Amino acid sequence: MTTATDTLLDGTHTVLTPEYVEFRFTLAGLYSRMLAWLVDAIIVLVVSLSIMMGLSVALMAFPGFGSALGIVVYFLVDWGYAIALETVWSGRTVGKRLFSLRVIQESGVRIGFYHAALRNLARPVDRLPLFYLVGGVAALVSGSQQRLGDMLAGTIVVRERRLKVPSALGTTGEEGLLADPLFVSRVKRLSTEEREVVLSAALRREELRLEARLRLFSTLGARLQDALAMEKPAHLSDEKWTLLVATALLPPKKGARAAAPRARTLA
């Protein structure tokens, strides 16, 4: 979990949801981002050299062309590596994962290909005149430590928080409903964004004030009934209903017993 010292050193980014609930993200500092970049730069260099060595035999007769092609290969690998991994790996590269960093949108949700492409295609400008001087200065004067590519794409780099799954998620008292194949199958069909919202709310609910917590789970409870096309059992609160969905998203425990009661399907 993020300590007060980390927050002080790296800064925070606050996202206000439509339900007026605040979520805070710890921004990654320039030092950790530079270390992550060094790891990625080494990987890109090794891959580029490997490709050039594979083409060396064909390029021996054209040394001038080989040098130009080497530069092109390096930039293609550099861009392709970052764009592909950040798109597929939810805002992470090998370096970012090693240092527990992640790129997200300013709204707090995961990035897609569009955001990854924009922020990485702007790297040549951020690198000017060398060693990311332009990008570093931009990050220092930016309130959210964004280099030019991040400003263009509307993204920020944050530290990942290691949140433990609360024991309450595994002991909802509704094991029968969790064993209902209809309920579980519909939960599994939730979109990636819906899953992230549910799990984030379940993991961070203790951080919220009571009024904001009630408002958030009231909204989530209603949305989940629509998304699942199922009515919430009358004896469950909106928060318990959301926690039940979050529990169904987690890997099943060994030795879980199967039961049969079902939630009512909406007409």
C-alpha positions as CSV (number, residue, x, y, z in Angstrom):
1,M,0.0,0.0,0.0
2,T,1.2,3.5,-0.8
3,T,2.9,5.2,2.2
4,A,2.6,8.8,3.2
5,T,6.3,9.3,2.2
6,D,5.6,8.0,-1.4
7,T,2.7,10.3,-1.7
8,L,4.7,13.3,-0.6
9,L,7.6,12.5,-2.9
10,D,5.6,11.6,-6.0
11,G,2.4,13.6,-5.7
12,T,-1.1,12.5,-6.2
13,H,-3.8,12.7,-8.9
14,T,-7.4,12.8,-7.8
15,V,-10.3,11.6,-9.9
16,L,-13.8,12.7,-9.1
17,T,-16.5,10.2,-10.3
18,P,-20.0,11.3,-11.4
19,E,-21.2,10.1,-8.0
20,Y,-18.8,12.7,-6.4
21,V,-16.5,9.9,-5.0
22,E,-12.8,10.7,-5.0
23,F,-10.2,8.1,-6.0
24,R,-6.5,9.1,-5.5
25,F,-3.6,7.8,-7.5
26,T,0.1,8.1,-6.5
27,L,2.0,9.7,-9.4
28,A,5.3,8.1,-10.4
29,G,8.3,10.2,-9.9
30,L,10.9,11.1,-12.5
31,Y,13.5,8.8,-10.9
32,S,11.4,5.6,-11.1
33,R,10.2,6.5,-14.6
34,M,13.8,6.9,-15.7
35,L,14.8,3.6,-14.3
36,A,11.9,1.9,-16.0
37,W,12.9,3.6,-19.3
38,L,16.5,2.4,-19.0
39,V,15.2,-1.2,-18.7
40,D,13.0,-0.8,-21.7
41,A,15.8,0.9,-23.7
42,I,18.1,-2.0,-23.1
43,I,15.5,-4.4,-24.3
44,V,14.8,-2.4,-27.4
45,L,18.5,-2.1,-28.1
46,V,19.0,-5.9,-27.7
47,V,16.1,-6.7,-30.0
48,S,17.2,-4.1,-32.6
49,L,20.7,-5.5,-32.7
50,S,19.4,-9.1,-32.9
51,I,17.3,-8.1,-36.0
52,M,20.3,-6.3,-37.6
53,M,22.5,-9.3,-37.0
54,G,20.0,-11.4,-38.7
55,L,20.0,-9.1,-41.7
56,S,23.8,-8.5,-41.7
57,V,24.6,-11.1,-44.4
58,A,22.1,-9.5,-46.8
59,L,23.4,-6.0,-46.1
60,M,27.1,-6.6,-46.3
61,A,27.2,-5.5,-49.9
62,F,25.4,-2.2,-49.1
63,P,27.0,-0.7,-45.9
64,G,25.5,2.7,-46.4
65,F,22.0,1.3,-46.8
66,G,22.6,-1.0,-43.8
67,S,23.3,1.9,-41.5
68,A,20.2,3.7,-42.6
69,L,18.1,0.6,-42.2
70,G,19.6,0.1,-38.7
71,I,18.2,3.5,-37.6
72,V,14.8,2.7,-39.1
73,V,14.7,-0.7,-37.4
74,Y,15.6,0.8,-34.1
75,F,12.9,3.4,-34.2
76,L,10.3,0.9,-35.4
77,V,11.2,-1.5,-32.6
78,D,11.2,1.3,-30.1
79,W,7.8,2.6,-31.0
80,G,6.3,-0.9,-31.7
81,Y,7.6,-2.3,-28.3
82,A,6.1,0.5,-26.2
83,I,2.8,0.9,-28.1
84,A,2.1,-2.8,-28.3
85,L,2.9,-3.6,-24.7
86,E,1.1,-0.6,-23.2
87,T,-2.0,-1.5,-25.3
88,V,-2.0,-5.2,-24.5
89,W,-0.6,-5.0,-21.0
90,S,-2.9,-2.3,-19.7
91,G,-0.4,0.6,-19.7
92,R,2.7,-1.4,-18.7
93,T,6.0,-2.3,-20.4
94,V,8.6,-4.6,-18.9
95,G,10.4,-1.7,-17.2
96,K,7.2,-0.3,-15.8
97,R,6.1,-3.6,-14.5
98,L,9.5,-4.1,-12.8
99,F,9.1,-0.8,-11.0
100,S,5.3,-1.2,-10.4
101,L,4.3,1.7,-12.7
102,R,1.3,1.9,-15.0
103,V,0.0,4.4,-17.6
104,I,-3.7,5.3,-17.2
105,Q,-6.0,7.9,-18.5
106,E,-6.4,11.1,-16.5
107,S,-10.0,9.9,-15.8
108,G,-8.5,6.9,-13.9
109,V,-9.3,4.2,-16.4
110,R,-7.0,2.0,-18.5
111,I,-5.5,3.2,-21.8
112,G,-6.1,1.8,-25.2
113,F,-4.2,1.8,-28.5
114,Y,-5.1,5.4,-29.3
115,H,-3.6,6.7,-26.0
116,A,-0.5,4.4,-26.2
117,A,0.2,5.5,-29.8
118,L,-0.2,9.2,-29.1
119,R,2.1,9.3,-26.1
120,N,4.8,7.1,-27.7
121,L,4.8,8.8,-31.1
122,A,5.6,12.1,-29.3
123,R,8.8,10.6,-27.7
124,P,11.2,12.0,-30.3
125,V,10.1,15.5,-29.2
126,D,10.3,14.6,-25.5
127,R,13.8,13.2,-26.0
128,L,15.2,16.5,-27.4
129,P,18.0,17.5,-27.2
130,L,19.0,14.3,-25.4
131,F,18.1,12.1,-22.4
132,Y,14.4,13.3,-22.4
133,L,15.4,16.9,-21.4
134,V,12.3,18.4,-23.0
135,G,10.0,15.7,-21.5
136,G,11.7,16.0,-18.1
137,V,11.2,19.8,-17.9
138,A,7.6,19.4,-19.1
139,A,7.0,16.8,-16.3
140,L,8.6,19.1,-13.7
141,V,6.3,22.1,-14.6
142,S,3.2,19.9,-15.1
143,G,0.9,19.5,-12.1
144,S,0.6,15.8,-12.9
145,Q,4.2,15.1,-13.9
146,Q,3.2,14.6,-17.6
147,R,5.7,14.8,-20.4
148,L,4.5,16.3,-23.7
149,G,3.4,12.9,-24.9
150,D,1.2,12.4,-21.8
151,M,-0.3,15.9,-22.2
152,L,-1.2,15.1,-25.8
153,A,-2.7,11.7,-25.0
154,G,-4.4,12.7,-21.7
155,T,-2.5,10.1,-19.7
156,I,-0.5,10.0,-16.5
157,V,2.0,7.5,-15.0
158,V,1.1,6.2,-11.6
159,R,2.5,3.8,-9.0
160,E,0.5,0.5,-8.7
161,R,-1.0,0.0,-5.3
162,R,-0.7,-3.5,-3.8
163,L,-4.2,-3.9,-2.3
164,K,-5.0,-7.2,-0.6
165,V,-8.3,-8.8,-1.3
166,P,-10.4,-8.3,1.9
167,S,-11.6,-11.5,3.6
168,A,-15.1,-10.2,3.3
169,L,-15.1,-10.9,-0.4
170,G,-14.7,-14.5,0.2
171,T,-17.3,-14.7,3.0
172,T,-20.4,-13.0,1.6
173,G,-22.8,-15.5,3.1
174,E,-24.3,-16.1,-0.3
175,E,-22.3,-19.2,-1.4
176,G,-25.4,-20.6,-2.9
177,L,-25.8,-17.7,-5.3
178,L,-22.1,-17.9,-6.2
179,A,-22.6,-21.5,-7.2
180,D,-25.5,-20.6,-9.6
181,P,-24.1,-21.1,-13.1
182,L,-26.4,-18.5,-14.6
183,F,-25.3,-15.8,-12.1
184,V,-21.6,-16.6,-12.5
185,S,-21.8,-16.8,-16.3
186,R,-23.4,-13.4,-16.6
187,V,-20.8,-11.9,-14.2
188,K,-18.0,-13.3,-16.3
189,R,-19.5,-11.5,-19.4
190,L,-19.0,-8.1,-17.8
191,S,-16.7,-5.8,-19.8
192,T,-13.2,-5.2,-18.7
193,E,-14.0,-1.7,-17.6
194,E,-17.0,-2.9,-15.6
195,R,-14.9,-5.5,-13.9
196,E,-12.2,-2.9,-13.0
197,V,-14.9,-0.6,-11.5
198,V,-16.4,-3.3,-9.4
199,L,-13.1,-4.6,-8.1
200,S,-11.7,-1.2,-7.5
201,A,-14.8,-0.2,-5.5
202,A,-14.7,-3.4,-3.5
203,L,-11.0,-3.0,-2.7
204,R,-11.1,0.7,-1.8
205,R,-14.4,1.0,-0.1
206,E,-12.9,1.4,3.4
207,E,-11.1,4.6,2.1
208,L,-14.5,6.3,1.4
209,R,-16.5,8.4,3.7
210,L,-19.9,6.9,4.6
211,E,-22.0,9.2,2.5
212,A,-19.8,8.7,-0.6
213,R,-19.6,5.0,0.0
214,L,-23.4,4.7,0.1
215,R,-23.9,6.8,-3.0
216,L,-21.2,4.8,-4.9
217,F,-22.6,1.4,-4.1
218,S,-26.2,2.5,-4.7
219,T,-25.2,3.5,-8.2
220,L,-23.2,0.4,-8.8
221,G,-25.9,-1.9,-7.5
222,A,-28.4,-0.5,-9.9
223,R,-26.0,-0.6,-12.8
224,L,-25.1,-4.2,-12.1
225,Q,-28.7,-5.3,-12.1
226,D,-29.0,-3.8,-15.6
227,A,-25.7,-5.3,-16.8
228,L,-26.5,-8.8,-15.5
229,A,-30.2,-8.6,-16.3
230,M,-30.9,-9.9,-12.8
231,E,-32.7,-8.5,-9.8
232,K,-30.8,-8.0,-6.6
233,P,-32.0,-10.3,-3.8
234,A,-34.2,-8.3,-1.5
235,H,-32.2,-9.1,1.6
236,L,-28.9,-7.8,0.1
237,S,-27.8,-4.2,0.4
238,D,-26.3,-2.5,-2.7
239,E,-22.8,-2.9,-1.2
240,K,-23.3,-6.6,-0.5
241,W,-24.6,-7.2,-4.0
242,T,-21.6,-5.5,-5.5
243,L,-19.2,-7.5,-3.2
244,L,-21.0,-10.7,-4.4
245,V,-20.3,-9.7,-8.0
246,A,-16.7,-9.0,-7.1
247,T,-16.4,-12.3,-5.4
248,A,-17.7,-14.1,-8.5
249,L,-14.9,-12.3,-10.6
250,L,-12.2,-13.8,-8.4
251,P,-10.7,-17.2,-9.0
252,P,-12.8,-19.9,-7.3
253,K,-11.5,-21.4,-4.1
254,K,-10.5,-25.0,-3.9
255,G,-13.2,-27.3,-2.5
256,A,-16.0,-24.8,-3.0
257,R,-19.4,-26.5,-2.8
258,A,-22.0,-26.2,-5.4
259,A,-25.5,-25.2,-4.5
260,A,-28.4,-24.1,-6.6
261,P,-30.6,-21.1,-5.6
262,R,-30.8,-18.6,-8.5
263,A,-31.2,-14.8,-8.7
264,R,-34.4,-13.8,-10.5
265,T,-33.9,-12.8,-14.1
266,L,-35.3,-9.5,-15.2
267,A,-38.1,-9.6,-17.7
